[in-house]
């Protein structure tokens, strides 16, 4: 199972939510099928505080390379929020390609 290889194990739903900044309901429906709503944003903020100990546990388990991806992803999200371009996944896809290239060297 890929979640175990990435260090997430049984916390894969939380890991998926952290990686995509989407709710588990949106992930299971397909993040390309459901636009981000204000309600979902509030749910994510509330759950981030609620699951902080589990988030910390997960971050302690994942490889350092994955922490780099998560932090870069977080920074890109912040920039996209400031520029009001959150719906555009282009920067995430480009960042992912660059990180995969760098890790494969």
C-alpha positions in Angstrom: 0.0 0.0 0.0 1.4 3.4 -1.0 0.4 5.1 2.2 2.7 2.8 4.2 5.6 3.5 1.9 5.1 7.2 2.3 4.9 6.9 6.1 1.2 7.7 6.4 -0.1 4.2 7.1 -3.6 4.3 8.4 -3.6 8.1 8.4 -3.9 8.2 4.7 -7.3 10.1 4.7 -5.6 12.8 6.8 -2.6 12.7 4.5 -4.8 13.1 1.4 -6.6 16.1 3.0 -3.3 17.7 3.9 -1.9 17.2 0.5 -4.9 18.6 -1.4 -6.2 21.1 1.2 -9.7 19.6 0.6 -12.1 17.8 2.8 -12.3 14.0 2.8 -15.9 14.2 1.3 -14.5 16.2 -1.6 -11.6 13.8 -2.1 -13.9 10.8 -2.2 -16.2 12.5 -4.7 -13.2 13.6 -6.8 -11.6 17.0 -6.2 -11.9 17.8 -9.9 -15.7 17.2 -9.6 -16.4 19.4 -6.6 -15.4 23.1 -6.5 -14.0 24.5 -3.2 -16.8 26.2 -1.2 -16.7 28.6 1.7 -18.3 25.8 3.9 -15.4 23.4 2.9 -12.8 26.1 3.8 -14.4 26.6 7.2 -14.5 22.8 7.7 -10.8 22.5 6.8 -9.8 25.2 9.3 -11.9 23.7 12.1 -10.6 20.2 11.4 -7.0 21.3 11.2 -7.2 22.5 14.8 -9.1 19.4 15.8 -6.6 17.0 14.3 -3.5 18.9 15.2 -2.0 16.0 17.3 -2.6 13.5 14.4 -1.2 16.0 11.9 1.9 16.2 14.1 2.1 12.4 14.3 1.9 12.1 10.6 4.5 14.8 9.9 6.9 12.9 12.2 6.4 9.7 10.1 6.7 10.9 6.5 10.1 11.0 4.8 11.9 14.4 4.7 11.4 14.6 1.0 7.7 14.5 1.5 8.0 17.3 4.1 9.7 19.4 1.5 6.8 18.7 -0.9 4.2 19.5 1.7 5.9 22.8 2.7 6.3 23.8 -1.0 2.7 22.9 -1.6 1.7 25.0 1.4 3.7 28.0 0.2 2.2 27.7 -3.3 -1.3 27.6 -1.8 -0.6 30.8 0.2 0.6 32.6 -3.0 -2.5 31.4 -4.9 -4.8 32.6 -2.1 -3.1 36.0 -2.2 -3.5 36.2 -6.0 -7.0 34.7 -5.8 -6.1 31.9 -8.2 -6.8 28.9 -6.0 -8.9 27.0 -8.5 -5.9 26.8 -10.9 -3.9 23.6 -10.3 -1.1 24.5 -12.8 1.3 25.7 -10.1 0.9 22.5 -8.1 1.4 20.3 -11.2 4.5 22.2 -12.2 5.9 22.1 -8.6 5.2 18.3 -8.5 7.0 17.7 -11.8 10.0 19.7 -10.5 10.1 17.8 -7.2 9.9 14.4 -8.9 12.7 15.4 -11.3 14.9 16.5 -8.4 14.2 13.4 -6.4 15.0 11.1 -9.3 18.5 12.5 -9.7 
